[in-house]
Amino acid sequence: MMRCIVIFFMILGCAGAGCVWGAEVEVSGLVDMVHRQGAKRTTINNNLAGDSPFSDLRVKLFLDAWHSSNIGVLTEILFDESGGTVNVVRIDGAYAVFMGTPAFNLKAGKIPSPFGAWAPRTYSDKNPLIGLPLMYHYHTIARSDRAPANFDTLQTYRRIRAPGRGGGMPILYDSCWNLGVTAFGGAGKWEYNVGVGRGTPSTMRASTNDGFQVIGRVGVKPVIGLRMGVSGAYGPYLVFGTPGLPPGARLEDYKQRLFGFDLEYGYGHLLFFSEFVRNRWDSPRIQEGLTNTSWYIEWKYTFWPGLYGAVRYSGMRFDRIDDGKGGRRAWDSPARRVESGIGYHISRSARFKLVWQYNYFEGEAEEEVNLYAGQLSVSF
């Protein structure tokens, strides 16, 4: 009953806001229900707030309020019941849209990241599986609120636990959108989505410093079925109050630098997706910085109308830095994930998935995590 009450008032509030503005309001959403087996209580897929695509009940509400044919305000609200003691309700996104020409349009507000190609496919009606690639949520031991003095200090951060196995930053935090403005559009075979904003792809908390990030993607569709692009991001990631900076240094001196490449190809019943990302966090006292490489490859094959199979392999490797003992060691533990499953479209608005997810973490605390889950996703 409490779930229904919360969802009802979320919808009522969205519709009411649009009516006050005097706009044409469209309310839609996704309801995802998941049953898990195996490592049922693992937080390996959790975001920092505790929500997860594997939560028992997850509702996404979309409010599109159009004041005219080319000016609107789009809002995205999340309700997540993890099965634990805390439910998550938050506004993931709220931004104004100006639709000008095919070549030039604008978004401004709390906007989705224009980096990479995953964002449009993160929703359960687009994601052929349930989980996310590691690069889009897995928490490393690097932190935005601490400046490690050396390798040993950095390793102590492993004890600071939070959802997602580590307490630190992911490479690209798909769950939290930043304030900013982007221009997007295309011409012919080319497309772009570029902008400026607060925070960084790793953390919206970086909006507490005085810097801005520059972020974007440029893509091309050279032939039918093939789409590829390059992405980049550059901005300060440390948060206000971070201790341990060298004398005279500013938070804005230390940047997150990202470069990415994405590829999509479709032929017949087969769809292929892949992304590669190279990331570096400048570190005040670790000269090499904290650098790593992450990637995923994904296949989806439609056996016959409505029934498909999919598999995704994602990984993350960390560069070696001076360990202070005459050697060089990786600053965090490599991680790998394989997720595979089958899905069936019951109708245009409902789909069912069965998946197996395998996670493997190397290093001194070697760990394997298996997760089996079924998801019913209904759009409205």
C-alpha positions as CSV (number, residue, x, y, z in Angstrom):
1,M,0.0,0.0,0.0
2,M,2.8,2.4,0.9
3,R,4.4,1.8,-2.5
4,C,1.2,2.6,-4.3
5,I,0.7,5.8,-2.3
6,V,4.2,7.1,-3.0
7,I,3.9,6.4,-6.7
8,F,0.4,8.0,-6.9
9,F,1.5,11.2,-5.3
10,M,4.6,11.3,-7.5
11,I,2.4,11.2,-10.6
12,L,-0.1,13.7,-9.1
13,G,2.6,16.1,-8.3
14,C,4.1,15.9,-11.8
15,A,0.8,16.5,-13.5
16,G,-0.1,19.4,-11.2
17,A,3.2,21.2,-11.8
18,G,2.6,21.1,-15.6
19,C,-1.0,22.4,-15.2
20,V,0.3,25.4,-13.2
21,W,2.8,26.2,-15.9
22,G,0.0,26.1,-18.5
23,A,1.8,23.6,-20.6
24,E,0.7,20.4,-22.4
25,V,1.8,17.7,-20.0
26,E,2.8,14.1,-20.9
27,V,3.4,11.7,-18.0
28,S,5.0,8.4,-18.8
29,G,7.2,5.9,-16.9
30,L,8.8,2.6,-16.3
31,V,8.0,0.1,-13.5
32,D,10.7,-2.6,-12.9
33,M,10.2,-5.5,-10.6
34,V,13.1,-7.8,-9.9
35,H,13.6,-11.1,-8.1
36,R,17.1,-12.0,-7.1
37,Q,18.9,-15.3,-6.2
38,G,22.5,-16.1,-5.3
39,A,24.4,-13.3,-3.6
40,K,21.1,-11.7,-2.8
41,R,22.3,-9.1,-0.3
42,T,25.4,-8.0,-2.3
43,T,25.8,-4.3,-2.9
44,I,27.9,-4.8,-6.0
45,N,25.4,-3.1,-8.3
46,N,24.4,-0.4,-5.9
47,N,24.9,3.4,-6.3
48,L,26.1,5.5,-3.5
49,A,22.5,6.4,-2.5
50,G,21.7,2.6,-2.2
51,D,19.5,2.3,-5.3
52,S,20.2,-0.4,-7.9
53,P,18.8,-1.8,-11.2
54,F,18.5,-5.0,-9.2
55,S,16.2,-3.5,-6.5
56,D,12.9,-5.2,-5.8
57,L,10.8,-2.3,-7.1
58,R,12.1,0.6,-9.2
59,V,9.9,3.3,-10.8
60,K,11.0,5.9,-13.2
61,L,8.6,8.8,-13.9
62,F,9.0,11.1,-16.9
63,L,7.2,14.4,-17.0
64,D,7.4,16.2,-20.3
65,A,5.8,19.7,-20.1
66,W,5.8,21.5,-23.5
67,H,5.0,25.2,-23.5
68,S,5.1,25.2,-27.3
69,S,6.3,22.8,-30.0
70,N,9.9,23.7,-29.5
71,I,10.2,24.7,-25.8
72,G,9.7,22.3,-22.9
73,V,10.8,21.2,-19.5
74,L,11.6,17.5,-18.9
75,T,11.7,15.9,-15.5
76,E,12.8,12.5,-14.4
77,I,12.0,11.1,-10.9
78,L,13.2,7.9,-9.4
79,F,11.5,5.7,-6.7
80,D,13.6,2.8,-5.6
81,E,12.8,0.1,-3.0
82,S,15.9,-2.0,-2.4
83,G,14.2,-4.4,0.0
84,G,16.3,-2.9,2.8
85,T,15.4,-0.3,5.4
86,V,15.8,2.8,3.1
87,N,13.8,3.7,0.1
88,V,15.2,6.2,-2.4
89,V,13.2,9.0,-3.9
90,R,15.0,11.7,-5.9
91,I,14.8,13.9,-9.0
92,D,17.4,12.5,-11.3
93,G,16.9,15.2,-14.0
94,A,15.1,18.4,-14.6
95,Y,16.0,20.6,-17.6
96,A,14.7,22.9,-20.2
97,V,14.9,22.0,-23.9
98,F,14.9,24.3,-26.9
99,M,14.4,22.5,-30.2
100,G,15.7,24.8,-32.9
101,T,16.8,23.1,-36.1
102,P,18.2,19.6,-36.7
103,A,21.7,21.1,-36.5
104,F,21.3,23.1,-33.3
105,N,19.3,22.5,-30.1
106,L,19.9,23.2,-26.4
107,K,19.4,21.6,-23.0
108,A,19.9,23.5,-19.7
109,G,19.5,22.4,-16.1
110,K,20.1,19.0,-14.4
111,I,21.0,17.2,-17.6
112,P,22.1,13.7,-18.7
113,S,25.8,13.4,-19.4
114,P,26.7,13.9,-23.1
115,F,29.7,11.6,-22.7
116,G,29.7,8.2,-24.4
117,A,26.8,6.2,-25.8
118,W,25.3,4.4,-22.8
119,A,22.9,7.1,-21.4
120,P,20.1,6.4,-23.9
121,R,20.3,2.7,-23.2
122,T,20.4,2.7,-19.4
123,Y,16.6,2.4,-19.1
124,S,15.1,-1.0,-18.7
125,D,13.1,-0.8,-22.0
126,K,16.4,-0.2,-23.9
127,N,18.9,-2.2,-21.8
128,P,18.7,-5.9,-23.0
129,L,20.1,-7.0,-19.6
130,I,19.5,-5.6,-16.0
131,G,22.9,-4.4,-14.8
132,L,25.3,-1.7,-16.0
133,P,28.8,-1.8,-17.5
134,L,31.4,-1.5,-14.7
135,M,32.6,1.9,-16.0
136,Y,29.2,3.5,-15.4
137,H,28.9,2.8,-11.7
138,Y,31.6,0.7,-10.1
139,H,33.2,2.6,-7.2
140,T,37.0,2.7,-7.2
141,I,39.1,3.6,-4.1
142,A,39.9,7.1,-5.5
143,R,37.9,9.7,-3.7
144,S,36.9,13.3,-4.4
145,D,37.1,14.4,-0.7
146,R,40.6,13.1,0.1
147,A,44.1,13.7,-1.3
148,P,46.3,10.7,-0.6
149,A,49.9,11.3,0.4
150,N,51.2,8.1,-1.2
151,F,50.4,4.6,-2.3
152,D,49.9,3.3,1.3
153,T,47.5,6.1,2.2
154,L,45.5,5.4,-0.9
155,Q,45.2,1.7,0.1
156,T,43.7,2.6,3.5
157,Y,40.6,4.0,1.6
158,R,39.6,0.4,0.9
159,R,38.4,0.3,4.5
160,I,36.0,3.1,3.8
161,R,33.1,1.1,2.6
162,A,30.0,2.3,0.8
163,P,27.5,0.7,-1.7
164,G,29.4,-0.6,-4.7
165,R,32.2,-2.4,-2.8
166,G,34.4,0.7,-2.6
167,G,33.7,4.1,-1.1
168,G,35.1,6.1,-3.9
169,M,34.4,7.5,-7.4
170,P,33.2,5.6,-10.4
171,I,34.6,6.6,-13.8
172,L,31.3,7.7,-15.1
173,Y,28.4,8.1,-12.7
174,D,25.3,7.4,-14.8
175,S,23.0,7.7,-11.7
176,C,23.7,11.3,-10.9
177,W,23.3,14.1,-13.4
178,N,25.1,17.5,-13.2
179,L,23.9,21.1,-13.7
180,G,25.0,22.4,-17.1
181,V,24.0,23.4,-20.6
182,T,24.6,21.4,-23.8
183,A,24.2,22.0,-27.5
184,F,23.3,19.0,-29.6
185,G,22.2,18.2,-33.2
186,G,23.7,16.9,-36.4
187,A,24.1,17.4,-40.1
188,G,24.3,14.6,-42.7
189,K,26.3,11.7,-41.3
190,W,27.6,13.8,-38.3
191,E,26.2,14.3,-34.8
192,Y,27.3,16.2,-31.7
193,N,26.4,16.7,-28.1
194,V,28.8,19.1,-26.3
195,G,28.5,21.5,-23.3
196,V,29.8,22.9,-20.0
197,G,28.6,22.3,-16.5
198,R,29.4,21.8,-12.8
199,G,30.8,18.6,-11.3
200,T,32.5,16.0,-13.3
201,P,31.4,12.7,-14.9
202,S,32.6,10.9,-11.7
203,T,30.8,13.0,-9.1
204,M,28.3,15.8,-8.9
205,R,29.8,16.7,-5.5
206,A,32.6,18.4,-7.5
207,S,30.1,21.3,-8.1
208,T,31.2,22.6,-4.7
209,N,34.6,23.8,-6.2
210,D,34.8,26.9,-8.3
211,G,35.6,25.1,-11.6
212,F,33.6,23.9,-14.6
213,Q,33.8,20.9,-16.8
214,V,33.9,20.8,-20.5
215,I,32.3,17.6,-21.9
216,G,30.9,16.2,-25.1
217,R,30.7,13.6,-27.9
218,V,31.1,13.9,-31.6
219,G,29.8,11.0,-33.7
220,V,29.5,9.8,-37.3
221,K,27.3,7.3,-39.1
222,P,29.4,6.5,-42.2
223,V,27.2,3.6,-43.5
224,I,23.9,2.1,-42.7
225,G,24.0,0.1,-39.5
226,L,27.3,1.6,-38.3
227,R,27.6,4.4,-35.7
228,M,30.7,5.5,-33.9
229,G,32.0,8.4,-31.8
230,V,34.6,10.0,-29.6
231,S,34.0,11.6,-26.3
232,G,36.0,13.8,-23.9
233,A,35.7,15.5,-20.5
234,Y,37.9,17.8,-18.5
235,G,37.2,19.5,-15.2
236,P,38.2,19.7,-11.5
237,Y,36.9,16.8,-9.4
238,L,37.9,17.6,-5.8
239,V,35.2,18.9,-3.4
240,F,35.2,21.8,-1.1
241,G,37.0,21.1,2.1
242,T,39.3,18.4,0.8
243,P,42.3,18.2,3.1
244,G,46.0,17.4,2.2
245,L,46.5,19.9,-0.6
246,P,50.1,21.2,-1.1
247,P,50.7,24.8,0.1
248,G,49.4,27.3,-2.4
249,A,47.4,24.7,-4.4
250,R,43.7,25.1,-5.3
251,L,41.0,22.5,-5.7
252,E,40.6,23.6,-9.3
253,D,44.2,22.6,-10.1
254,Y,43.4,18.9,-10.1
255,K,41.4,17.6,-13.0
256,Q,39.6,14.5,-14.2
257,R,40.5,13.9,-17.8
258,L,38.5,11.4,-19.9
259,F,38.8,10.2,-23.4
260,G,36.3,7.6,-24.9
261,F,35.5,5.8,-28.1
262,D,32.1,4.1,-28.8
263,L,31.0,1.8,-31.6
264,E,27.6,0.4,-32.6
265,Y,26.9,-1.9,-35.4
266,G,23.8,-3.7,-36.5
267,Y,23.4,-6.4,-39.2
268,G,20.3,-8.5,-39.6
269,H,19.3,-9.9,-36.2
270,L,22.6,-9.0,-34.5
271,L,23.4,-5.8,-32.6
272,F,26.9,-5.0,-31.3
273,F,27.9,-2.2,-28.9
274,S,31.3,-1.3,-27.4
275,E,32.9,1.5,-25.5
276,F,36.5,2.1,-24.4
277,V,37.4,4.8,-21.8
278,R,40.7,6.1,-20.6
279,N,40.5,8.1,-17.4
280,R,43.0,10.1,-15.2
281,W,42.4,11.9,-11.9
282,D,45.2,14.3,-11.1
283,S,46.4,13.7,-7.6
284,P,48.0,16.5,-5.4
285,R,50.8,14.2,-4.0
286,I,50.9,11.3,-6.4
287,Q,52.9,12.5,-9.4
288,E,51.6,9.9,-11.9
289,G,48.0,10.6,-11.1
290,L,45.4,7.9,-10.8
291,T,44.9,6.5,-14.2
292,N,42.8,3.5,-15.5
293,T,41.3,1.9,-18.6
294,S,37.8,0.5,-18.8
295,W,35.7,-1.0,-21.5
296,Y,32.7,-3.2,-22.4
297,I,31.5,-5.2,-25.4
298,E,27.9,-6.3,-25.8
299,W,26.0,-8.5,-28.2
300,K,22.3,-8.9,-28.7
301,Y,20.7,-11.4,-31.1
302,T,17.0,-11.7,-31.9
303,F,16.1,-15.3,-32.4
304,W,12.6,-14.6,-33.6
305,P,10.2,-11.7,-33.0
306,G,10.0,-10.9,-29.3
307,L,12.7,-13.3,-28.1
308,Y,16.4,-12.4,-27.9
309,G,19.6,-13.3,-26.1
310,A,22.3,-10.9,-24.9
311,V,25.7,-10.9,-23.3
312,R,28.0,-8.1,-22.0
313,Y,31.6,-8.3,-20.9
314,S,33.0,-5.3,-19.0
315,G,36.3,-4.8,-17.4
316,M,38.5,-2.3,-15.6
317,R,42.3,-2.1,-15.2
318,F,44.4,0.3,-13.1
319,D,47.8,1.6,-14.0
320,R,50.9,1.0,-11.8
321,I,52.2,3.8,-9.6
322,D,55.2,4.1,-7.2
323,D,54.5,2.0,-4.1
324,G,57.1,3.8,-2.0
325,K,59.1,0.5,-1.6
326,G,61.1,0.6,-4.8
327,G,58.5,-1.0,-6.9
328,R,55.3,-0.2,-8.9
329,R,51.9,-1.6,-8.3
330,A,48.4,-1.2,-9.6
331,W,46.7,1.4,-7.4
332,D,43.4,-0.5,-7.3
333,S,42.3,-4.1,-8.0
334,P,41.2,-5.1,-11.5
335,A,37.6,-6.0,-11.9
336,R,35.6,-7.9,-14.5
337,R,31.9,-8.6,-15.1
338,V,30.0,-10.9,-17.4
339,E,26.3,-10.6,-17.7
340,S,24.2,-12.7,-20.0
341,G,20.6,-13.5,-20.4
342,I,17.5,-13.9,-22.5
343,G,14.5,-11.5,-22.9
344,Y,11.0,-11.7,-24.2
345,H,8.7,-8.9,-25.2
346,I,5.3,-9.9,-23.8
347,S,3.8,-6.9,-25.5
348,R,4.8,-3.4,-26.8
349,S,4.8,-2.2,-23.2
350,A,6.0,-5.2,-21.2
351,R,9.1,-7.3,-21.3
352,F,10.6,-10.1,-19.2
353,K,14.3,-10.9,-18.7
354,L,16.3,-13.7,-17.0
355,V,20.0,-12.9,-16.4
356,W,23.1,-14.3,-14.8
357,Q,25.8,-11.8,-13.6
358,Y,29.3,-12.9,-12.7
359,N,31.7,-10.5,-11.0
360,Y,35.4,-11.1,-10.4
361,F,37.7,-8.9,-8.4
362,E,41.5,-9.6,-8.4
363,G,44.1,-8.6,-5.8
364,E,44.7,-9.5,-2.2
365,A,40.9,-9.5,-1.4
366,E,40.1,-11.8,-4.4
367,E,36.3,-12.2,-4.7
368,E,33.8,-13.8,-7.0
369,V,30.1,-12.8,-7.0
370,N,27.3,-14.6,-8.8
371,L,23.9,-13.1,-9.2
372,Y,20.8,-14.6,-10.8
373,A,17.7,-12.4,-11.4
374,G,14.5,-12.1,-13.3
375,Q,13.0,-8.7,-14.2
376,L,9.6,-7.7,-15.4
377,S,9.7,-4.2,-17.0
378,V,6.4,-2.4,-17.8
379,S,6.3,1.0,-19.5
380,F,3.2,3.3,-19.5
